[in-house]
């Protein structure tokens, strides 16, 4: 799914909290948020990229910064939202918000760096212009 946030495209997916996501403090464990960041990034790639592009290229995360703002508990409706920030010759900066659907409160914000690899060699490769164009609607300046 995608929607406009401040006039710019954002990709989102619903997330279900599982009983195994809950830690001994009775809320979602911080490690689970990282899984959700991966889930929404992968979903965005899989929905957006054509099959030949997915067969040729893959992504590896090289950095994550996560700010935890509020807790999530079993029963919360969660939405993971993502968009693209800065792009250089080999990396996409990806932003993610984990939001509680009932009240639209931001539970966590993340900034990740994803590096493009060639599937045939497993090596870092340059981002082709047609890939940048494919994701242009999701690129937020600044």
BAVEXLUM-157915 format. One line per 3 residues: number of its first residue (from 1); their letters; for each residue x, y, z of N, C-alpha, C, O. Coordinates in steps of 0.001 Angstrom, whole numbers, plus 524288, in hexadecimal, padded with zeros to 5 digits. Example, Ala and Ser with C-alpha at 12.3 -4.5 7.8 and 13.67 -1.06 7.14 Angstrom:
<nodes>
1 = AS = 83386:7E9C6:81E78:8300C:7EE6C:81E78:83390:7F31C:81E78:8379C:7F309:82111  83232:7F736:81BA8:83566:7FBDC:81BE4:83264:8001E:81EBE:83461:80472:81F67
</nodes>
This chain:
<nodes>
1 = XXX = 8034C:7FB65:80000:80000:80000:80000:80375:804D3:80000:80803:804A8:80186  80138:80903:7FE4C:80406:80DF0:7FEC1:80014:81247:7FF83:7FB87:811D2:7FE07  801E6:81670:801D5:7FE9D:81B03:802A0:80227:81FC0:802B8:806ED:81F45:80300
4 = XXX = 7FFC7:8244E:8027D:802D7:8291F:8028A:80359:82B19:8081F:7FF81:82B5C:80B00  80812:82C79:8099E:80924:82EE9:80EB2:80BA8:83423:80D71:80FE8:83458:80B35  8090E:83848:80EDE:80AED:83D8A:80D9C:80BCA:83E15:807BA:80F7E:840A1:80605
7 = XXX = 8084E:83BA5:8049E:8088B:83C13:7FEF8:80C76:83873:7FC5B:80D07:838A5:7F796  80F31:83522:7FF4F:8130E:83191:7FD23:8114F:82BF1:7FDFA:80E9C:82AC9:801C9  812D8:8286C:7FA6D:81142:822F9:7FACD:8140D:8202C:7FF4A:818B9:820E6:8002C
10 = XXX = 81117:81CFE:8020E:8130A:819BC:80649:810BF:81453:8057D:80C1D:813D0:8044D  813EB:8104A:80620:81221:80AE9:805A7:8110F:808DE:80B24:8141C:809D7:80EBA  80CBE:8060A:80BD2:80BA4:803E6:81100:80967:7FE6C:810B7:80739:7FCCA:80CC0
13 = XXX = 80A02:7FB9F:81513:807B8:7F670:815AE:80589:7F5F7:81B36:80793:7F857:81EDD  80160:7F2E4:81BCD:7FF7C:7F1CB:8211F:802F8:7EDA5:823A2:8050E:7EA37:820FD  80389:7EE09:828B7:806B9:7EA60:82BBB:80358:7E803:83000:80062:7EAC4:8329B
16 = XXX = 803CE:7E2EC:830B3:80122:7E04B:83501:80513:7DF22:8394B:80943:7DCFC:8384E  803B1:7E093:83DFF:80705:7DF58:8427D:805D7:7D9BD:84426:80153:7D84F:844FD  809E6:7D6A4:84498:80963:7D139:8463A:80AA4:7D0BB:84C07:80DA2:7D3E0:84E18
19 = XXX = 80872:7CCE5:84EAB:809C7:7CC21:85439:80FB1:7CBA1:8551D:811AE:7CD4C:8592A  8127E:7C956:85158:81829:7C8BA:851F0:81B1D:7CDE7:85153:81FC5:7CE25:8527C  81876:7D210:84F81:81AE0:7D73E:84F0B:81B24:7DA0E:8544B:81DF7:7DDE8:854D8
22 = XXX = 81844:7D82C:85812:817D0:7DAC7:85D29:81C36:7D8F1:860C0:81D4D:7D447:86130  81EB7:7DCC4:86353:82302:7DB6D:866DD:8211D:7DB33:86C82:81C6C:7DB75:86D88  824BE:7DAB7:8701D:8233E:7DA35:875A5:82143:7DF51:87803:81F92:7DF61:87C83
25 = XXX = 82172:7E395:8750D:81F1D:7E881:876C8:81999:7E936:874A9:8173F:7ED5E:8753B  81793:7E51C:87236:81237:7E506:8702B:81158:7E8BB:86B8F:80CF2:7EA6D:86A9D  8158D:7EA02:868AB:814E3:7ED02:863D8:81875:7EAB3:85FA6:81B9F:7E740:860BE
28 = XXX = 817EB:7ECA0:85AE0:81AFD:7EA92:85684:820C6:7EB8A:85786:8225F:7EFE2:858D4  823DD:7E771:856E7:8297B:7E7C4:857A4:82BE4:7EB23:85369:82A21:7EB07:84EF0  82FEC:7EE26:854C3:8326B:7F1AF:85107:8347B:7EEE4:84C2F:8346C:7F122:847EE
31 = XXX = 83648:7EA19:84CBA:83846:7E725:84842:83401:7E646:84434:83527:7E5F4:83F8B  82F2F:7E5E3:845DB:82ACD:7E505:84249:82A19:7E9B7:83EA7:828B9:7E914:83A17  82B06:7EE59:840A8:82AA6:7F2FF:83D51:82E6E:7F2A1:838C2:82D22:7F434:83467
34 = XXX = 83318:7F091:839B7:836E7:7EFE1:83586:834CA:7EC13:8316E:8356A:7ECFD:82CC0  83257:7E7E9:8331B:82FF2:7E43D:82F6A:82BDC:7E6F5:82C1C:82B88:7E610:82766  828B5:7EA51:82E98:824AD:7ED22:82BAF:82712:7F0E0:827B5:824E5:7F19D:8237B
37 = XXX = 82B82:7F33C:82902:82E45:7F6A9:8255B:82FF2:7F385:8208B:82F63:7F558:81C21  831FA:7EED9:82167:8335A:7EB6C:81D0D:82E7B:7E9DE:819F9:82E85:7E9EE:8152A  82A4F:7E87B:81CBB:82584:7E6B0:81A23:8234C:7EAC4:8166F:821E5:7E97B:81204
40 = XXX = 822F2:7EFA8:81824:820A6:7F3B5:814D8:82449:7F517:81053:8226F:7F62F:80C06  8296F:7F510:81137:82D24:7F622:80CFB:82CC7:7F1E5:808CD:82C95:7F314:80425  82CB1:7ECFC:80A75:82C5A:7E8A1:806C6:82724:7E8B0:803D9:826FC:7E7B3:7FF25
43 = XXX = 822F0:7E9D5:80697:81DD1:7EA22:80409:81DBE:7EE6F:7FFEE:81BA5:7EDB3:7FBAA  82008:7F2EC:80136:82038:7F74B:7FD7F:82348:7F5B0:7F89F:8218B:7F6AA:7F43F  827C6:7F342:7F956:82AEF:7F161:7F4F5:827E5:7ED63:7F1B7:827BB:7EDC4:7ECED
46 = XXX = 82584:7E996:7F44E:822C2:7E56D:7F17E:81E03:7E75D:7EE77:81CD6:7E551:7EA47  81B50:7EB37:7F07B:816BF:7ED64:7EDC8:81865:7F0F9:7E950:815CA:7F12B:7E547  81CAA:7F3C7:7EA00:81E32:7F7DD:7E647:821A8:7F5F8:7E1D8:820FE:7F7B1:7DD68
49 = XXX = 82547:7F284:7E2E9:8292C:7F0FD:7DEFF:82709:7ECBD:7DB6B:82470:7E91F:7DD3A  8281D:7ED29:7D65F:82699:7E8F2:7D2C8:829DD:7E408:7D3D8:82E11:7E453:7D629  827E5:7DF96:7D224:82A79:7DA99:7D33B:8301A:7DA67:7D151:83378:7D84B:7D407
52 = XXX = 83137:7DC8E:7CCB4:83694:7DC64:7CABA:83A45:7DF95:7CE26:83ED3:7DE2A:7CEC7  8385B:7E3D9:7D059:83B95:7E70B:7D3D6:83C9A:7E416:7D8EC:840FC:7E41C:7DAE7  83895:7E18D:7DB09:8393C:7DE89:7DFDA:83CE6:7D9EA:7DF0A:83FB4:7D861:7E2A2
55 = XXX = 83CE5:7D7AB:7DA49:84069:7D34D:7D923:84612:7D51E:7D897:849B0:7D21B:7D994  846D9:7D9F9:7D70B:84C16:7DC13:7D607:84E8B:7DE77:7DAE0:85344:7DE0A:7DBAD  84B59:7E0FD:7DE1D:84D57:7E402:7E28B:84AE2:7E24A:7E7B4:84691:7E02C:7E7DF
58 = XXX = 84DC2:7E346:7EBD4:84BD4:7E28F:7F11D:84DD5:7E707:7F480:850F3:7EA3A:7F2BA  84C10:7E73D:7F94F:84D98:7EB66:7FCEB:84FB1:7E905:801F1:84DE1:7E4F1:803BA  8538B:7EBAA:8042B:8555A:7EA52:80964:8553C:7EF44:80CAD:856CE:7F376:80AEE
61 = XXX = 8535D:7EEAF:8116B:85352:7F31F:8150D:858C6:7F3B3:81752:85B25:7EFE9:81917  85AB9:7F883:8173D:85FEF:7F97F:81961:85FCF:7FCEF:81E41:863C2:7FD86:820F0  85B44:7FF2F:81F61:85ADB:80285:8240E:8551D:8033A:82576:851C8:803D7:8220D
64 = XXX = 85407:80322:82A88:84ED6:8045E:82C96:84F6B:80807:83139:852C0:80733:83497  84C3B:80C04:83164:84BB5:80F63:835F7:845EA:80F5C:83754:842A1:8109A:8340C  844AC:80DF3:83C22:83F2F:80D8C:83DB9:83E5A:810D4:8429B:8413D:81061:8466D
67 = XXX = 83A5C:81422:8426B:838A6:81710:84700:83377:814C4:848BC:82F9D:814E8:845DC  83366:812A6:84D76:82EAA:8105E:84FAA:82BD2:814A0:852B3:82E0B:81707:85639  826DF:8158D:8514D:82403:819E9:85398:81F9F:81838:85742:81EB6:81ABC:85B41
70 = XXX = 81CF1:8140C:855F5:81899:81217:8591E:81887:80C2A:858C2:81AC4:809E0:8552C  815F8:809BE:85C77:815BD:8040C:85C5E:81104:80226:8593E:80D1D:804E7:858B2  8117A:7FD75:8573F:80D26:7FAB3:854B8:80BFE:7F5E6:85800:80F85:7F385:85A3E
73 = XXX = 80705:7F480:85842:80563:7EFFC:85B56:801F0:7EC75:857FA:7FFE7:7EE0E:853ED  8015C:7E7AD:859C4:7FE04:7E3E0:85716:7F89F:7E63F:85653:7F65D:7E86E:859F6  7F694:7E5CF:8519C:7F175:7E800:85065:7F1B5:7ED2A:84D7E:7EDDF:7EEB5:84B09
76 = XXX = 7F624:7EFE4:84DB6:7F6B0:7F4C1:84AB9:7F6A9:7F393:844E4:7F8BD:7EF98:8432D  7F44F:7F708:841E4:7F497:7F6CA:83C36:7F960:7F9FA:83AA1:7F9B8:7FE9E:83BD7  7FD08:7F781:837F4:801F8:7FA03:836A2:8024E:7FAC4:830B7:800A3:7F76D:82DB0
79 = XXX = 8047A:7FF2C:82F2B:8057C:8004A:829AD:80B40:801B9:8293C:80D37:804F7:82C31  80DEC:7FF48:82586:81359:800AA:8245E:8134F:803DB:81F57:8113E:80222:81B5B  8159D:80887:81F8E:815D4:80C1D:81B15:81B7E:80CFC:8198D:81EE7:80D5D:81CEC
82 = XXX = 81C7F:80D4D:81480:821D7:80E45:812BE:821F3:811BE:80DF6:81E4A:811E2:80AD9  8264C:8148E:80D7A:82757:817C8:808E6:82D3B:81840:8084E:83033:816D7:80BD1  82EDC:81A3D:803D9:83462:81AA2:8028B:83644:8202F:803AA:8338A:823FE:80294
85 = XXX = 83AEA:82090:805D4:83D70:825A0:806B0:841A8:82674:80299:8409E:8263A:7FDE8  8465C:82767:80461:84ABB:8286B:800D8:84C39:82377:7FDDC:84BDA:81F1F:7FFE3  84DE8:8243B:7F90B:84FBD:81FF8:7F5BD:85524:82177:7F3B7:855F4:825CE:7F1D0
88 = XXX = 858CF:81DD2:7F429:85DD6:81EC0:7F19E:85EB8:81A61:7EDA3:85B0B:81796:7EC4D  8635D:819C5:7EBCA:86453:81616:7E783:86379:81061:7E903:862B0:80D18:7E597  8639D:80F25:7EE16:86323:809AA:7EFBF:85F4F:808B9:7F43C:85E55:80440:7F5B4
91 = XXX = 85D24:80CF1:7F666:859D4:80C5B:7FB0C:854D5:80F8C:7FAB0:854AA:813C9:7F86C  850CD:80D55:7FD04:84BF6:8102E:7FE18:84BB5:81104:803FD:84CA9:80D6A:80708  84A71:815B3:80588:84918:816BF:80B00:8433B:815CF:80B57:8403B:817F0:8083F
94 = XXX = 8419D:812A1:80F17:83C10:81163:80FA7:83A4D:8130E:8150F:83CDA:811E8:818F8  835EC:815C5:81539:8338F:81768:81A2B:82ED2:813FB:81B38:82BFB:81278:817A5  82E0B:812CE:82029:8299E:80F8C:821BC:82724:811D6:826A1:829D9:81399:82A31
97 = XXX = 82200:811C6:826BC:81F13:812F2:82B85:81BB9:80E3F:82CC9:8192D:80C04:8295F  81BC2:80CC8:831B5:81839:808CC:833B9:8140E:80BC9:836BD:8153C:80E92:83A7A  80F2C:80B2E:83514:80AE8:80E6D:83704:8069F:80AEE:83944:80585:806BC:83731
100 = XXX = 8043E:80CB4:83D82:7FFA7:80A07:83F9A:7FAE8:80C0C:83C9C:7F9C3:810B7:83CB4  7F833:8088F:839FF:7F3DF:80A03:8369A:7EF48:80C85:83968:7ECB7:80FF1:83734  7EE2E:80AE7:83E36:7E9A2:80CEA:840FA:7E9E2:812CB:841E1:7E5E0:81571:841B5
103 = XXX = 7EE8A:814D6:842D5:7EEFD:81A6D:84418:7F32C:81D3B:840DB:7F41D:821E1:841A5  7F5AC:81A74:83D3E:7F9B0:81C97:839C6:7FE82:81E8C:83CBB:80173:821C2:83AB2  7FF52:81CA5:8417E:8040F:81E0D:84469:808BF:81B3A:8421B:8087C:81690:840F7
106 = XXX = 80CFF:81E0C:8416F:811E0:81BB4:83F99:8146E:818E0:8442D:815A4:81B3E:8482F  8153B:813C9:84387:817A1:810A0:84799:81D91:8106E:84709:8206A:81030:84AE7  81F5E:8108A:8422E:824FF:81076:84126:82606:81303:83BE1:822CC:812CE:83852
109 = XXX = 82A91:81565:83B7D:82C77:8179A:83686:831D1:81541:83580:834F8:81496:83911  832C7:81403:8308E:837D0:811B7:82F35:839EF:81413:82A2E:8370B:815C5:826BB  83F04:8141B:829F0:841E3:81595:82535:845A0:8111D:82424:848AE:80F96:82787
112 = XXX = 8455C:80F09:81F6B:848AF:80AA6:81DEF:84B7B:80BE1:818DF:8498F:80EDE:815A2  8500C:80989:8183A:852D8:809D2:81346:852C9:80467:810E1:8542D:8008C:81365  85124:8042D:80BF5:850C1:7FF41:80917:85453:7FF98:8045F:853FB:80345:8014A
115 = XXX = 857B7:7FBCA:803D1:85B84:7FBAE:7FF9B:859D5:7F7A4:7FB8E:85843:7F34C:7FCE2  85A32:7F92B:7F699:858A1:7F5C6:7F24E:85CF1:7F1D6:7F11F:8618B:7F335:7F0EC  85B64:7ECE5:7F055:85F1E:7E8DF:7EEC5:85D3A:7E64D:7E9BA:8588E:7E619:7E89B
118 = XXX = 860F5:7E45F:7E6C4:85FC9:7E140:7E21E:85F1C:7DB9F:7E3F0:86297:7D976:7E675  85ABD:7D946:7E2B5:859BC:7D3F0:7E48D:85D9C:7D000:7E248:85EEF:7CC31:7E4E7  85F73:7D0D0:7DD80:862ED:7CCF5:7DB16:86853:7CCD2:7DD99:86AE6:7C8C2:7DD91
121 = XXX = 86A11:7D13A:7DFC6:86F43:7D164:7E233:86F11:7D205:7E81F:872CF:7D0BF:7EADC  86AA4:7D403:7EA14:86A46:7D531:7EFA6:86D43:7DA16:7F12F:86DF1:7DB2F:7F5D1  86F06:7DD00:7ED57:87227:7E1B2:7EE57:86EE2:7E6A9:7EDED:86AEA:7E6DE:7EB38
124 = XXX = 870B4:7EA9E:7F0B5:86E37:7EFBF:7F073:86E7E:7F1B5:7EAD7:87276:7F11A:7E831  86A33:7F412:7E914:86A00:7F606:7E3BE:8676E:7FB60:7E38F:864ED:7FD0C:7E74F  86814:7FE03:7DF35:865CA:80336:7DE79:85FEA:802CA:7DDA7:85DFE:7FF15:7DB44
127 = XXX = 85D1F:806A5:7DFAB:85779:806E3:7DEF1:8566F:8090E:7D974:85810:80D68:7D839  853BE:8060C:7D630:852B4:807ED:7D0E0:84E99:80C4A:7D0E9:84B31:80C68:7D44E  84EF2:80FD9:7CD22:84B35:81439:7CCEE:8457E:8127A:7CCBF:8421D:81509:7CF04
130 = XXX = 84463:80E27:7CA11:83EEB:80C6E:7C9C0:83CCC:80AAD:7CF15:83812:80ADA:7CFF4  84033:80902:7D29D:83E71:8079D:7D7E4:83D26:80C89:7DAFF:8394B:80CAF:7DDDC  8405B:81082:7DA6B:83F47:8157A:7DD09:83A0F:8179F:7DB18:836E6:81977:7DE37
133 = XXX = 83924:81768:7D605:83434:81941:7D3CC:82F93:81629:7D5E7:82B72:8185F:7D6FE  83045:8110C:7D678:82C18:80DA9:7D868:82A3C:80F56:7DDD9:82593:80F19:7DF04  82DE0:81103:7E124:82C97:81275:7E683:82C21:8184F:7E759:82B94:81A0F:7EBCA
136 = XXX = 82C59:81B61:7E329:82C68:82118:7E394:827B5:8233D:7E68E:82848:82709:7E973  82321:820F6:7E5F2:81E77:822E8:7E8A3:81EE5:82256:7EE93:81C33:82510:7F179  82243:81ED0:7F05F:822E8:81DCF:7F5F8:827A7:8209D:7F836:828F3:81FE1:7FCC9
139 = XXX = 82A3B:823C9:7F515:82EF4:8267F:7F6E6:82D7F:82BD4:7F910:82B4B:82F1E:7F656  82EC5:82C99:7FDF8:82DA6:83181:800AB:832B3:83485:80148:8365B:8329C:803C1  832FA:8391D:7FF1D:837D0:83C2A:7FFA8:838B4:83DDB:80550:83509:83EA5:80851
142 = X = 83DAC:83E61:806A2:83F1C:84072:80BC6:83EA0:83CF1:8101D:83FC4:83E6B:8148B
</nodes>
